[in-house]
Amino acid sequence: MTHLPPKLSKLLIVCLLTPFLSVVFGGQASAEDDFAAEGERRAKLAGSELIGTPAPQRELTTLTGETLNLQQLYGSKPVYIKFWATWCVPCRQQMPGFEKIYQQYGEKLQVIAVNTGISDDINSVGAFVKQAGLNMPVTIDDGTLARAFKLRVTPQHFLVDRSGRIAYVGHQDDEAFHQALEAVIADKGENKAPLSGTVAEKASGYEVGDKLASLRLTSIDNIDYSLPSTTRQGKATGLVFFAPWCEWYLAESEPDTAKSCRLVREMVEQSASNGKSQWLHISTNLWSSRTDLVEYQTNYHTRLPIVFDEEGSLFGQFGVTQLPTIVFIDESGKVTEKVSRQAPDFAERLQVLLSGK
């Protein structure tokens, strides 16, 4: 049975009852509106401290091999950066309007579609771009640009004015966004000197064979865990990088990923009971909060500790973009396994790892 957090279960019920309620009461009861409002709230909360600050810099390589230097673009024209994912329902819904903006404003506005890279790759992104008929520059992030822009939801809009400052952060394709878009295009930036933001460096995460630096993680239950393990002598550590929405949200848009998330949860929970290794779940910050994780624990009856990677630093340190990903660290702190769902032998490697440690 698929488990949903109580809050999301209520939204689903509303969504299912919407046609009935519209007929009986002549009104609208849209779960999509509730999701959109929550997405807007999270986007603005995360982006509030960015408004008016210099936008992060980075050289981006598009799917067609073109190089876009954000530092050079800032100041020459306003820039519209939109983070998205192929499995994201509102992203798909907004794509026709996104392409329309690109076609409408032409040279007046630099439009860049940044795929988050989370559970996406060049094949899935390329196929979607072709199917959706997108013509704007499209690039796939390795997580560093998302962290620099404090990405928290998909889609998430960022408008950068002619001085290189972030002028708008949002989630919805609504009137407020379009007003902000018109404003940054109309603004000539005559009274603002161009600013230079920090450079978002490329990710370089731990790989198999690397020795882990000393690391302390704190679970949402406020319990500290040291890596390599010092409190549990002789024990290795398994890290499960996941999202609390993976199993239910991706059930239709990415069913294979959803099944893999469930498989990992069930297998790791069972294996952890033997006590041979300590296991920790590391949650993405995308569409996630501490409240969401507490609900996840309750609904899925998980016993393993969960660490909330609120700033995305752990995903960056371990170079993780795929959900789920397993990283195994032996008692000396050496990374001995790193495998994601995209590996063709993922289930087999997971089975060997759990049975042999």
SEZAFI-75081 format. One record per residue (C-alpha): x, y, z; residue number from 0; residue in three letters. Coordinates in nm, 3 decimals. Example, Ala and Ser with C-alpha at 12.3 -4.5 7.8 and 13.67 -1.06 7.14 Angstrom:
2
<node c1="1.230" c2="-0.450" c3="0.780" seq="0" type="ALA"/>
<node c1="1.367" c2="-0.106" c3="0.714" seq="1" type="SER"/>
END
This chain:
357
<node c1="0.000" c2="0.000" c3="0.000" seq="0" type="MET"/>
<node c1="0.127" c2="0.348" c3="-0.087" seq="1" type="THR"/>
<node c1="0.168" c2="0.573" c3="0.216" seq="2" type="HIS"/>
<node c1="0.120" c2="0.948" c3="0.201" seq="3" type="LEU"/>
<node c1="0.189" c2="1.210" c3="0.465" seq="4" type="PRO"/>
<node c1="-0.143" c2="1.318" c3="0.622" seq="5" type="PRO"/>
<node c1="-0.121" c2="1.666" c3="0.472" seq="6" type="LYS"/>
<node c1="-0.064" c2="1.529" c3="0.123" seq="7" type="LEU"/>
<node c1="-0.329" c2="1.260" c3="0.169" seq="8" type="SER"/>
<node c1="-0.587" c2="1.533" c3="0.230" seq="9" type="LYS"/>
<node c1="-0.475" c2="1.715" c3="-0.086" seq="10" type="LEU"/>
<node c1="-0.508" c2="1.395" c3="-0.287" seq="11" type="LEU"/>
<node c1="-0.860" c2="1.338" c3="-0.156" seq="12" type="ILE"/>
<node c1="-0.953" c2="1.693" c3="-0.252" seq="13" type="VAL"/>
<node c1="-0.807" c2="1.635" c3="-0.598" seq="14" type="CYS"/>
<node c1="-1.010" c2="1.317" c3="-0.646" seq="15" type="LEU"/>
<node c1="-1.331" c2="1.483" c3="-0.525" seq="16" type="LEU"/>
<node c1="-1.288" c2="1.802" c3="-0.729" seq="17" type="THR"/>
<node c1="-1.515" c2="1.698" c3="-1.021" seq="18" type="PRO"/>
<node c1="-1.788" c2="1.587" c3="-0.781" seq="19" type="PHE"/>
<node c1="-1.768" c2="1.901" c3="-0.570" seq="20" type="LEU"/>
<node c1="-1.772" c2="2.122" c3="-0.878" seq="21" type="SER"/>
<node c1="-2.094" c2="1.960" c3="-1.001" seq="22" type="VAL"/>
<node c1="-2.273" c2="1.954" c3="-0.666" seq="23" type="VAL"/>
<node c1="-2.164" c2="2.290" c3="-0.529" seq="24" type="PHE"/>
<node c1="-2.058" c2="2.476" c3="-0.843" seq="25" type="GLY"/>
<node c1="-1.721" c2="2.551" c3="-0.687" seq="26" type="GLY"/>
<node c1="-1.357" c2="2.459" c3="-0.724" seq="27" type="GLN"/>
<node c1="-1.160" c2="2.238" c3="-0.489" seq="28" type="ALA"/>
<node c1="-0.818" c2="2.202" c3="-0.643" seq="29" type="SER"/>
<node c1="-0.537" c2="2.011" c3="-0.477" seq="30" type="ALA"/>
<node c1="-0.309" c2="2.145" c3="-0.750" seq="31" type="GLU"/>
<node c1="-0.374" c2="2.497" c3="-0.622" seq="32" type="ASP"/>
<node c1="-0.275" c2="2.390" c3="-0.273" seq="33" type="ASP"/>
<node c1="0.045" c2="2.228" c3="-0.398" seq="34" type="PHE"/>
<node c1="0.125" c2="2.537" c3="-0.606" seq="35" type="ALA"/>
<node c1="0.071" c2="2.768" c3="-0.308" seq="36" type="ALA"/>
<node c1="0.296" c2="2.551" c3="-0.092" seq="37" type="GLU"/>
<node c1="0.561" c2="2.547" c3="-0.363" seq="38" type="GLY"/>
<node c1="0.547" c2="2.924" c3="-0.389" seq="39" type="GLU"/>
<node c1="0.581" c2="2.958" c3="-0.013" seq="40" type="ARG"/>
<node c1="0.886" c2="2.733" c3="0.000" seq="41" type="ARG"/>
<node c1="1.050" c2="2.900" c3="-0.298" seq="42" type="ALA"/>
<node c1="1.006" c2="3.249" c3="-0.158" seq="43" type="LYS"/>
<node c1="1.114" c2="3.148" c3="0.191" seq="44" type="LEU"/>
<node c1="1.439" c2="3.002" c3="0.061" seq="45" type="ALA"/>
<node c1="1.496" c2="3.284" c3="-0.185" seq="46" type="GLY"/>
<node c1="1.405" c2="3.578" c3="0.039" seq="47" type="SER"/>
<node c1="1.764" c2="3.641" c3="0.146" seq="48" type="GLU"/>
<node c1="1.880" c2="3.632" c3="-0.216" seq="49" type="LEU"/>
<node c1="1.668" c2="3.921" c3="-0.342" seq="50" type="ILE"/>
<node c1="1.896" c2="4.214" c3="-0.428" seq="51" type="GLY"/>
<node c1="2.217" c2="4.010" c3="-0.397" seq="52" type="THR"/>
<node c1="2.461" c2="3.928" c3="-0.681" seq="53" type="PRO"/>
<node c1="2.354" c2="3.615" c3="-0.867" seq="54" type="ALA"/>
<node c1="2.590" c2="3.315" c3="-0.855" seq="55" type="PRO"/>
<node c1="2.831" c2="3.274" c3="-1.146" seq="56" type="GLN"/>
<node c1="2.913" c2="2.962" c3="-1.341" seq="57" type="ARG"/>
<node c1="3.004" c2="2.845" c3="-1.688" seq="58" type="GLU"/>
<node c1="2.726" c2="2.622" c3="-1.815" seq="59" type="LEU"/>
<node c1="2.741" c2="2.374" c3="-2.101" seq="60" type="THR"/>
<node c1="2.413" c2="2.318" c3="-2.285" seq="61" type="THR"/>
<node c1="2.290" c2="1.994" c3="-2.437" seq="62" type="LEU"/>
<node c1="2.403" c2="2.122" c3="-2.777" seq="63" type="THR"/>
<node c1="2.757" c2="2.193" c3="-2.651" seq="64" type="GLY"/>
<node c1="2.720" c2="2.571" c3="-2.625" seq="65" type="GLU"/>
<node c1="2.898" c2="2.743" c3="-2.334" seq="66" type="THR"/>
<node c1="2.709" c2="3.006" c3="-2.136" seq="67" type="LEU"/>
<node c1="2.915" c2="3.222" c3="-1.903" seq="68" type="ASN"/>
<node c1="2.678" c2="3.369" c3="-1.646" seq="69" type="LEU"/>
<node c1="2.932" c2="3.632" c3="-1.541" seq="70" type="GLN"/>
<node c1="2.942" c2="3.767" c3="-1.895" seq="71" type="GLN"/>
<node c1="2.565" c2="3.753" c3="-1.935" seq="72" type="LEU"/>
<node c1="2.494" c2="3.945" c3="-1.615" seq="73" type="TYR"/>
<node c1="2.495" c2="4.314" c3="-1.695" seq="74" type="GLY"/>
<node c1="2.441" c2="4.272" c3="-2.068" seq="75" type="SER"/>
<node c1="2.078" c2="4.163" c3="-2.044" seq="76" type="LYS"/>
<node c1="1.834" c2="4.030" c3="-1.783" seq="77" type="PRO"/>
<node c1="1.855" c2="3.654" c3="-1.725" seq="78" type="VAL"/>
<node c1="1.573" c2="3.410" c3="-1.654" seq="79" type="TYR"/>
<node c1="1.695" c2="3.084" c3="-1.498" seq="80" type="ILE"/>
<node c1="1.438" c2="2.815" c3="-1.443" seq="81" type="LYS"/>
<node c1="1.520" c2="2.497" c3="-1.249" seq="82" type="PHE"/>
<node c1="1.309" c2="2.197" c3="-1.347" seq="83" type="TRP"/>
<node c1="1.296" c2="1.815" c3="-1.369" seq="84" type="ALA"/>
<node c1="1.142" c2="1.576" c3="-1.622" seq="85" type="THR"/>
<node c1="0.945" c2="1.396" c3="-1.348" seq="86" type="TRP"/>
<node c1="0.801" c2="1.719" c3="-1.203" seq="87" type="CYS"/>
<node c1="0.433" c2="1.759" c3="-1.287" seq="88" type="VAL"/>
<node c1="0.411" c2="2.142" c3="-1.258" seq="89" type="PRO"/>
<node c1="0.735" c2="2.167" c3="-1.459" seq="90" type="CYS"/>
<node c1="0.568" c2="1.978" c3="-1.742" seq="91" type="ARG"/>
<node c1="0.258" c2="2.195" c3="-1.715" seq="92" type="GLN"/>
<node c1="0.462" c2="2.517" c3="-1.735" seq="93" type="GLN"/>
<node c1="0.680" c2="2.414" c3="-2.030" seq="94" type="MET"/>
<node c1="0.455" c2="2.552" c3="-2.309" seq="95" type="PRO"/>
<node c1="0.451" c2="2.890" c3="-2.135" seq="96" type="GLY"/>
<node c1="0.825" c2="2.869" c3="-2.077" seq="97" type="PHE"/>
<node c1="0.890" c2="2.815" c3="-2.448" seq="98" type="GLU"/>
<node c1="0.650" c2="3.100" c3="-2.529" seq="99" type="LYS"/>
<node c1="0.853" c2="3.337" c3="-2.311" seq="100" type="ILE"/>
<node c1="1.171" c2="3.234" c3="-2.491" seq="101" type="TYR"/>
<node c1="1.013" c2="3.294" c3="-2.831" seq="102" type="GLN"/>
<node c1="0.843" c2="3.620" c3="-2.728" seq="103" type="GLN"/>
<node c1="1.135" c2="3.809" c3="-2.579" seq="104" type="TYR"/>
<node c1="1.415" c2="3.692" c3="-2.807" seq="105" type="GLY"/>
<node c1="1.734" c2="3.892" c3="-2.758" seq="106" type="GLU"/>
<node c1="1.583" c2="4.106" c3="-2.481" seq="107" type="LYS"/>
<node c1="1.613" c2="3.824" c3="-2.228" seq="108" type="LEU"/>
<node c1="1.854" c2="3.535" c3="-2.176" seq="109" type="GLN"/>
<node c1="1.646" c2="3.228" c3="-2.096" seq="110" type="VAL"/>
<node c1="1.819" c2="2.922" c3="-1.949" seq="111" type="ILE"/>
<node c1="1.648" c2="2.594" c3="-1.857" seq="112" type="ALA"/>
<node c1="1.848" c2="2.425" c3="-1.580" seq="113" type="VAL"/>
<node c1="1.754" c2="2.065" c3="-1.518" seq="114" type="ASN"/>
<node c1="1.827" c2="1.982" c3="-1.154" seq="115" type="THR"/>
<node c1="2.007" c2="1.659" c3="-1.240" seq="116" type="GLY"/>
<node c1="1.815" c2="1.490" c3="-0.958" seq="117" type="ILE"/>
<node c1="1.713" c2="1.150" c3="-1.095" seq="118" type="SER"/>
<node c1="1.765" c2="1.278" c3="-1.449" seq="119" type="ASP"/>
<node c1="2.043" c2="1.235" c3="-1.702" seq="120" type="ASP"/>
<node c1="2.128" c2="1.344" c3="-2.056" seq="121" type="ILE"/>
<node c1="1.904" c2="1.072" c3="-2.202" seq="122" type="ASN"/>
<node c1="1.591" c2="1.156" c3="-2.003" seq="123" type="SER"/>
<node c1="1.644" c2="1.531" c3="-2.042" seq="124" type="VAL"/>
<node c1="1.720" c2="1.509" c3="-2.413" seq="125" type="GLY"/>
<node c1="1.411" c2="1.299" c3="-2.478" seq="126" type="ALA"/>
<node c1="1.190" c2="1.541" c3="-2.284" seq="127" type="PHE"/>
<node c1="1.333" c2="1.848" c3="-2.459" seq="128" type="VAL"/>
<node c1="1.259" c2="1.691" c3="-2.797" seq="129" type="LYS"/>
<node c1="0.910" c2="1.583" c3="-2.698" seq="130" type="GLN"/>
<node c1="0.823" c2="1.923" c3="-2.548" seq="131" type="ALA"/>
<node c1="0.970" c2="2.113" c3="-2.843" seq="132" type="GLY"/>
<node c1="1.197" c2="2.330" c3="-2.630" seq="133" type="LEU"/>
<node c1="1.435" c2="2.559" c3="-2.818" seq="134" type="ASN"/>
<node c1="1.595" c2="2.760" c3="-2.536" seq="135" type="MET"/>
<node c1="1.939" c2="2.663" c3="-2.398" seq="136" type="PRO"/>
<node c1="1.909" c2="2.360" c3="-2.169" seq="137" type="VAL"/>
<node c1="2.174" c2="2.248" c3="-1.922" seq="138" type="THR"/>
<node c1="2.194" c2="1.978" c3="-1.653" seq="139" type="ILE"/>
<node c1="2.315" c2="2.085" c3="-1.309" seq="140" type="ASP"/>
<node c1="2.548" c2="1.877" c3="-1.093" seq="141" type="ASP"/>
<node c1="2.395" c2="2.028" c3="-0.780" seq="142" type="GLY"/>
<node c1="2.634" c2="2.318" c3="-0.731" seq="143" type="THR"/>
<node c1="2.424" c2="2.581" c3="-0.906" seq="144" type="LEU"/>
<node c1="2.113" c2="2.463" c3="-0.721" seq="145" type="ALA"/>
<node c1="2.293" c2="2.500" c3="-0.389" seq="146" type="ARG"/>
<node c1="2.417" c2="2.846" c3="-0.483" seq="147" type="ALA"/>
<node c1="2.062" c2="2.953" c3="-0.573" seq="148" type="PHE"/>
<node c1="1.915" c2="2.778" c3="-0.264" seq="149" type="LYS"/>
<node c1="1.685" c2="2.563" c3="-0.473" seq="150" type="LEU"/>
<node c1="1.403" c2="2.408" c3="-0.270" seq="151" type="ARG"/>
<node c1="1.126" c2="2.321" c3="-0.516" seq="152" type="VAL"/>
<node c1="1.066" c2="2.245" c3="-0.882" seq="153" type="THR"/>
<node c1="1.005" c2="2.443" c3="-1.084" seq="154" type="PRO"/>
<node c1="1.176" c2="2.745" c3="-0.933" seq="155" type="GLN"/>
<node c1="1.217" c2="3.075" c3="-1.119" seq="156" type="HIS"/>
<node c1="1.505" c2="3.319" c3="-1.077" seq="157" type="PHE"/>
<node c1="1.505" c2="3.656" c3="-1.252" seq="158" type="LEU"/>
<node c1="1.838" c2="3.839" c3="-1.260" seq="159" type="VAL"/>
<node c1="1.836" c2="4.208" c3="-1.356" seq="160" type="ASP"/>
<node c1="2.086" c2="4.393" c3="-1.576" seq="161" type="ARG"/>
<node c1="2.311" c2="4.467" c3="-1.279" seq="162" type="SER"/>
<node c1="2.347" c2="4.098" c3="-1.200" seq="163" type="GLY"/>
<node c1="2.123" c2="4.111" c3="-0.894" seq="164" type="ARG"/>
<node c1="1.852" c2="3.856" c3="-0.819" seq="165" type="ILE"/>
<node c1="1.524" c2="4.041" c3="-0.862" seq="166" type="ALA"/>
<node c1="1.265" c2="3.765" c3="-0.823" seq="167" type="TYR"/>
<node c1="1.230" c2="3.411" c3="-0.688" seq="168" type="VAL"/>
<node c1="0.915" c2="3.205" c3="-0.730" seq="169" type="GLY"/>
<node c1="0.748" c2="2.878" c3="-0.821" seq="170" type="HIS"/>
<node c1="0.424" c2="2.957" c3="-1.001" seq="171" type="GLN"/>
<node c1="0.373" c2="3.080" c3="-1.354" seq="172" type="ASP"/>
<node c1="0.131" c2="3.346" c3="-1.238" seq="173" type="ASP"/>
<node c1="0.060" c2="3.717" c3="-1.274" seq="174" type="GLU"/>
<node c1="0.319" c2="3.813" c3="-1.010" seq="175" type="ALA"/>
<node c1="0.590" c2="3.630" c3="-1.201" seq="176" type="PHE"/>
<node c1="0.496" c2="3.788" c3="-1.534" seq="177" type="HIS"/>
<node c1="0.488" c2="4.135" c3="-1.379" seq="178" type="GLN"/>
<node c1="0.837" c2="4.076" c3="-1.239" seq="179" type="ALA"/>
<node c1="0.950" c2="3.948" c3="-1.580" seq="180" type="LEU"/>
<node c1="0.824" c2="4.262" c3="-1.755" seq="181" type="GLU"/>
<node c1="0.991" c2="4.476" c3="-1.488" seq="182" type="ALA"/>
<node c1="1.340" c2="4.328" c3="-1.529" seq="183" type="VAL"/>
<node c1="1.313" c2="4.357" c3="-1.907" seq="184" type="ILE"/>
<node c1="1.202" c2="4.721" c3="-1.887" seq="185" type="ALA"/>
<node c1="1.470" c2="4.811" c3="-1.630" seq="186" type="ASP"/>
<node c1="1.777" c2="4.948" c3="-1.810" seq="187" type="LYS"/>
<node c1="1.994" c2="4.919" c3="-1.499" seq="188" type="GLY"/>
<node c1="2.121" c2="5.274" c3="-1.548" seq="189" type="GLU"/>
<node c1="2.140" c2="5.349" c3="-1.175" seq="190" type="ASN"/>
<node c1="2.301" c2="5.021" c3="-1.071" seq="191" type="LYS"/>
<node c1="2.662" c2="4.922" c3="-1.122" seq="192" type="ALA"/>
<node c1="2.702" c2="4.558" c3="-1.229" seq="193" type="PRO"/>
<node c1="2.800" c2="4.332" c3="-0.942" seq="194" type="LEU"/>
<node c1="2.995" c2="4.006" c3="-0.935" seq="195" type="SER"/>
<node c1="2.856" c2="3.713" c3="-0.738" seq="196" type="GLY"/>
<node c1="3.031" c2="3.410" c3="-0.600" seq="197" type="THR"/>
<node c1="3.143" c2="3.138" c3="-0.839" seq="198" type="VAL"/>
<node c1="2.959" c2="2.807" c3="-0.805" seq="199" type="ALA"/>
<node c1="3.238" c2="2.552" c3="-0.832" seq="200" type="GLU"/>
<node c1="3.186" c2="2.217" c3="-1.001" seq="201" type="LYS"/>
<node c1="3.105" c2="1.926" c3="-0.773" seq="202" type="ALA"/>
<node c1="3.372" c2="1.673" c3="-0.680" seq="203" type="SER"/>
<node c1="3.224" c2="1.414" c3="-0.446" seq="204" type="GLY"/>
<node c1="3.374" c2="1.113" c3="-0.273" seq="205" type="TYR"/>
<node c1="3.422" c2="0.812" c3="-0.497" seq="206" type="GLU"/>
<node c1="3.497" c2="0.446" c3="-0.425" seq="207" type="VAL"/>
<node c1="3.844" c2="0.415" c3="-0.274" seq="208" type="GLY"/>
<node c1="3.848" c2="0.764" c3="-0.122" seq="209" type="ASP"/>
<node c1="3.916" c2="0.807" c3="0.248" seq="210" type="LYS"/>
<node c1="3.647" c2="1.002" c3="0.427" seq="211" type="LEU"/>
<node c1="3.741" c2="1.308" c3="0.628" seq="212" type="ALA"/>
<node c1="3.599" c2="1.319" c3="0.981" seq="213" type="SER"/>
<node c1="3.229" c2="1.404" c3="0.960" seq="214" type="LEU"/>
<node c1="2.956" c2="1.445" c3="1.221" seq="215" type="ARG"/>
<node c1="2.593" c2="1.413" c3="1.122" seq="216" type="LEU"/>
<node c1="2.290" c2="1.500" c3="1.334" seq="217" type="THR"/>
<node c1="1.959" c2="1.321" c3="1.285" seq="218" type="SER"/>
<node c1="1.620" c2="1.492" c3="1.302" seq="219" type="ILE"/>
<node c1="1.596" c2="1.331" c3="1.647" seq="220" type="ASP"/>
<node c1="1.904" c2="1.536" c3="1.749" seq="221" type="ASN"/>
<node c1="2.134" c2="1.236" c3="1.783" seq="222" type="ILE"/>
<node c1="2.492" c2="1.276" c3="1.659" seq="223" type="ASP"/>
<node c1="2.663" c2="1.019" c3="1.440" seq="224" type="TYR"/>
<node c1="3.034" c2="1.024" c3="1.360" seq="225" type="SER"/>
<node c1="3.187" c2="0.912" c3="1.031" seq="226" type="LEU"/>
<node c1="3.398" c2="0.706" c3="1.043" seq="227" type="PRO"/>
<node c1="3.214" c2="0.547" c3="1.333" seq="228" type="SER"/>
<node c1="3.379" c2="0.612" c3="1.667" seq="229" type="THR"/>
<node c1="3.096" c2="0.533" c3="1.903" seq="230" type="THR"/>
<node c1="3.029" c2="0.193" c3="1.744" seq="231" type="ARG"/>
<node c1="3.372" c2="0.039" c3="1.724" seq="232" type="GLN"/>
<node c1="3.434" c2="-0.194" c3="1.434" seq="233" type="GLY"/>
<node c1="3.115" c2="-0.098" c3="1.250" seq="234" type="LYS"/>
<node c1="3.089" c2="0.027" c3="0.895" seq="235" type="ALA"/>
<node c1="2.833" c2="0.289" c3="0.789" seq="236" type="THR"/>
<node c1="2.578" c2="0.281" c3="0.511" seq="237" type="GLY"/>
<node c1="2.426" c2="0.606" c3="0.381" seq="238" type="LEU"/>
<node c1="2.098" c2="0.601" c3="0.190" seq="239" type="VAL"/>
<node c1="2.043" c2="0.922" c3="-0.009" seq="240" type="PHE"/>
<node c1="1.668" c2="0.956" c3="-0.064" seq="241" type="PHE"/>
<node c1="1.364" c2="1.184" c3="-0.080" seq="242" type="ALA"/>
<node c1="1.058" c2="1.141" c3="0.145" seq="243" type="PRO"/>
<node c1="0.831" c2="1.186" c3="-0.161" seq="244" type="TRP"/>
<node c1="1.013" c2="0.940" c3="-0.387" seq="245" type="CYS"/>
<node c1="0.780" c2="0.644" c3="-0.341" seq="246" type="GLU"/>
<node c1="0.444" c2="0.816" c3="-0.381" seq="247" type="TRP"/>
<node c1="0.512" c2="1.124" c3="-0.597" seq="248" type="TYR"/>
<node c1="0.716" c2="0.938" c3="-0.860" seq="249" type="LEU"/>
<node c1="0.477" c2="0.641" c3="-0.872" seq="250" type="ALA"/>
<node c1="0.331" c2="0.767" c3="-1.202" seq="251" type="GLU"/>
<node c1="0.596" c2="0.995" c3="-1.353" seq="252" type="SER"/>
<node c1="0.898" c2="0.774" c3="-1.264" seq="253" type="GLU"/>
<node c1="0.762" c2="0.436" c3="-1.150" seq="254" type="PRO"/>
<node c1="1.100" c2="0.258" c3="-1.171" seq="255" type="ASP"/>
<node c1="1.257" c2="0.514" c3="-0.940" seq="256" type="THR"/>
<node c1="0.962" c2="0.492" c3="-0.699" seq="257" type="ALA"/>
<node c1="0.997" c2="0.111" c3="-0.689" seq="258" type="LYS"/>
<node c1="1.371" c2="0.141" c3="-0.625" seq="259" type="SER"/>
<node c1="1.311" c2="0.379" c3="-0.335" seq="260" type="CYS"/>
<node c1="1.068" c2="0.133" c3="-0.180" seq="261" type="ARG"/>
<node c1="1.304" c2="-0.160" c3="-0.242" seq="262" type="LEU"/>
<node c1="1.594" c2="0.017" c3="-0.074" seq="263" type="VAL"/>
<node c1="1.384" c2="0.122" c3="0.225" seq="264" type="ARG"/>
<node c1="1.254" c2="-0.230" c3="0.283" seq="265" type="GLU"/>
<node c1="1.586" c2="-0.407" c3="0.227" seq="266" type="MET"/>
<node c1="1.792" c2="-0.167" c3="0.437" seq="267" type="VAL"/>
<node c1="1.541" c2="-0.173" c3="0.723" seq="268" type="GLU"/>
<node c1="1.556" c2="-0.552" c3="0.727" seq="269" type="GLN"/>
<node c1="1.935" c2="-0.567" c3="0.700" seq="270" type="SER"/>
<node c1="1.994" c2="-0.301" c3="0.966" seq="271" type="ALA"/>
<node c1="1.825" c2="-0.522" c3="1.223" seq="272" type="SER"/>
<node c1="2.126" c2="-0.756" c3="1.226" seq="273" type="ASN"/>
<node c1="2.334" c2="-0.478" c3="1.383" seq="274" type="GLY"/>
<node c1="2.646" c2="-0.541" c3="1.173" seq="275" type="LYS"/>
<node c1="2.654" c2="-0.186" c3="1.035" seq="276" type="SER"/>
<node c1="2.503" c2="0.149" c3="1.120" seq="277" type="GLN"/>
<node c1="2.270" c2="0.291" c3="0.854" seq="278" type="TRP"/>
<node c1="2.161" c2="0.651" c3="0.807" seq="279" type="LEU"/>
<node c1="1.911" c2="0.801" c3="0.567" seq="280" type="HIS"/>
<node c1="2.021" c2="1.133" c3="0.411" seq="281" type="ILE"/>
<node c1="1.726" c2="1.337" c3="0.282" seq="282" type="SER"/>
<node c1="1.739" c2="1.582" c3="-0.006" seq="283" type="THR"/>
<node c1="1.627" c2="1.939" c3="0.067" seq="284" type="ASN"/>
<node c1="1.417" c2="1.947" c3="-0.251" seq="285" type="LEU"/>
<node c1="1.048" c2="1.957" c3="-0.163" seq="286" type="TRP"/>
<node c1="1.149" c2="1.841" c3="0.186" seq="287" type="SER"/>
<node c1="1.144" c2="1.979" c3="0.539" seq="288" type="SER"/>
<node c1="1.186" c2="1.842" c3="0.890" seq="289" type="ARG"/>
<node c1="0.810" c2="1.820" c3="0.922" seq="290" type="THR"/>
<node c1="0.791" c2="1.616" c3="0.600" seq="291" type="ASP"/>
<node c1="1.056" c2="1.380" c3="0.735" seq="292" type="LEU"/>
<node c1="0.874" c2="1.327" c3="1.065" seq="293" type="VAL"/>
<node c1="0.561" c2="1.243" c3="0.866" seq="294" type="GLU"/>
<node c1="0.767" c2="1.005" c3="0.651" seq="295" type="TYR"/>
<node c1="0.890" c2="0.823" c3="0.962" seq="296" type="GLN"/>
<node c1="0.536" c2="0.790" c3="1.091" seq="297" type="THR"/>
<node c1="0.374" c2="0.677" c3="0.768" seq="298" type="ASN"/>
<node c1="0.643" c2="0.433" c3="0.659" seq="299" type="TYR"/>
<node c1="0.723" c2="0.314" c3="1.012" seq="300" type="HIS"/>
<node c1="1.096" c2="0.362" c3="0.955" seq="301" type="THR"/>
<node c1="1.332" c2="0.290" c3="1.244" seq="302" type="ARG"/>
<node c1="1.656" c2="0.415" c3="1.093" seq="303" type="LEU"/>
<node c1="1.791" c2="0.764" c3="1.172" seq="304" type="PRO"/>
<node c1="1.722" c2="1.037" c3="0.916" seq="305" type="ILE"/>
<node c1="1.961" c2="1.326" c3="0.855" seq="306" type="VAL"/>
<node c1="1.811" c2="1.630" c3="0.682" seq="307" type="PHE"/>
<node c1="2.061" c2="1.773" c3="0.432" seq="308" type="ASP"/>
<node c1="1.904" c2="2.116" c3="0.462" seq="309" type="GLU"/>
<node c1="2.168" c2="2.304" c3="0.261" seq="310" type="GLU"/>
<node c1="2.248" c2="2.018" c3="0.022" seq="311" type="GLY"/>
<node c1="2.608" c2="1.997" c3="0.141" seq="312" type="SER"/>
<node c1="2.607" c2="1.620" c3="0.198" seq="313" type="LEU"/>
<node c1="2.467" c2="1.549" c3="-0.148" seq="314" type="PHE"/>
<node c1="2.749" c2="1.771" c3="-0.274" seq="315" type="GLY"/>
<node c1="3.024" c2="1.610" c3="-0.068" seq="316" type="GLN"/>
<node c1="2.929" c2="1.265" c3="-0.191" seq="317" type="PHE"/>
<node c1="2.849" c2="1.377" c3="-0.546" seq="318" type="GLY"/>
<node c1="2.495" c2="1.238" c3="-0.534" seq="319" type="VAL"/>
<node c1="2.228" c2="1.333" c3="-0.789" seq="320" type="THR"/>
<node c1="2.034" c2="1.009" c3="-0.830" seq="321" type="GLN"/>
<node c1="1.761" c2="0.880" c3="-0.600" seq="322" type="LEU"/>
<node c1="1.815" c2="0.647" c3="-0.432" seq="323" type="PRO"/>
<node c1="2.194" c2="0.624" c3="-0.398" seq="324" type="THR"/>
<node c1="2.378" c2="0.400" c3="-0.151" seq="325" type="ILE"/>
<node c1="2.723" c2="0.493" c3="-0.019" seq="326" type="VAL"/>
<node c1="2.900" c2="0.240" c3="0.202" seq="327" type="PHE"/>
<node c1="3.194" c2="0.336" c3="0.425" seq="328" type="ILE"/>
<node c1="3.403" c2="0.077" c3="0.608" seq="329" type="ASP"/>
<node c1="3.517" c2="0.108" c3="0.969" seq="330" type="GLU"/>
<node c1="3.839" c2="0.285" c3="0.862" seq="331" type="SER"/>
<node c1="3.648" c2="0.554" c3="0.675" seq="332" type="GLY"/>
<node c1="3.712" c2="0.425" c3="0.324" seq="333" type="LYS"/>
<node c1="3.432" c2="0.445" c3="0.067" seq="334" type="VAL"/>
<node c1="3.389" c2="0.086" c3="-0.055" seq="335" type="THR"/>
<node c1="3.064" c2="0.116" c3="-0.253" seq="336" type="GLU"/>
<node c1="2.866" c2="0.387" c3="-0.427" seq="337" type="LYS"/>
<node c1="2.574" c2="0.278" c3="-0.638" seq="338" type="VAL"/>
<node c1="2.256" c2="0.443" c3="-0.764" seq="339" type="SER"/>
<node c1="1.936" c2="0.321" c3="-0.921" seq="340" type="ARG"/>
<node c1="2.074" c2="0.395" c3="-1.267" seq="341" type="GLN"/>
<node c1="2.328" c2="0.115" c3="-1.239" seq="342" type="ALA"/>
<node c1="2.201" c2="-0.181" c3="-1.446" seq="343" type="PRO"/>
<node c1="2.295" c2="-0.421" c3="-1.165" seq="344" type="ASP"/>
<node c1="2.164" c2="-0.198" c3="-0.887" seq="345" type="PHE"/>
<node c1="1.943" c2="-0.459" c3="-0.715" seq="346" type="ALA"/>
<node c1="2.216" c2="-0.724" c3="-0.727" seq="347" type="GLU"/>
<node c1="2.483" c2="-0.492" c3="-0.586" seq="348" type="ARG"/>
<node c1="2.246" c2="-0.380" c3="-0.314" seq="349" type="LEU"/>
<node c1="2.171" c2="-0.741" c3="-0.222" seq="350" type="GLN"/>
<node c1="2.542" c2="-0.830" c3="-0.205" seq="351" type="VAL"/>
<node c1="2.618" c2="-0.521" c3="0.001" seq="352" type="LEU"/>
<node c1="2.344" c2="-0.588" c3="0.255" seq="353" type="LEU"/>
<node c1="2.408" c2="-0.958" c3="0.286" seq="354" type="SER"/>
<node c1="2.786" c2="-0.934" c3="0.301" seq="355" type="GLY"/>
<node c1="2.834" c2="-0.658" c3="0.554" seq="356" type="LYS"/>
END
